[in-house]
Amino acid sequence: MLQQIDDLGLQWYYDRAMEIYQNKTGIIPEITELRIIFSIYGYLGVDNMVYEGPTLEILGSDDLNNSPFGRSVFFASFQPDGTLNLINILK
């Protein structure tokens, strides 16, 4: 599982999340903070498919009026092979 993530590379997951965001909103977001989380648990994903196993999650945020915490723009969850579990457009 970690080898699959390594083979694709973290940049691939980020680029894919950005591409999906752009396709859904028509906007290219300015991401100033990125959190990448690796976890293992069950997930209700795309088309209500249940996925149980490791996930790579990305939370992209922007700078909201120079706030130290920013504002979340999107949250994406992927399986190690790159399959999208879900994406939430937060802004």
C-alpha positions, -999 to +999 in steps of 0.1 A: +000+000+000+028+025+008+046+014-023+015+024-044+015+059-028+052+062-034+049+051-070+023+077-078+040+104-056+023+130-034+024+155-062+001+132-083-026+131-055-024+169-051-026+175-089-056+151-092-074+169-063-068+203-080-080+189-113-112+176-099-118+209-080-113+229-112-136+206-131-163+210-105-160+247-099-143+262-129-119+280-105-082+275-100-078+279-062-048+295-046-037+269-020-013+283+006-016+254+031-017+217+024-023+189+049-017+153+039-030+126+062-026+089+059-051+068+077-067+034+078-105+030+083-138+025+066-151+052+043-183+060+025-171+073-008-180+082-044-215+068-054-220+056-018-194+028-023-180+016+010-142+014+011-123-001+040-086+003+041-058+029+039-066+064+026-045+093+017-064+125+025-056+160+013-069+192+029-062+223+008-066+258+024-061+293+013-050+325+031-081+342+044-072+378+050-038+367+064-055+346+090-030+322+106-055+294+101-066+301+065-099+287+051-104+252+039-110+250+001-113+212-005-109+179+012-101+148-010-097+112+000-079+087-022-071+050-020-034+042-024-039+032-061-053+067-068-090+058-068-109+088-055-130+080-024-146+114-022-139+151-027-157+179-007-156+213-022-155+236+009-151+269-008 
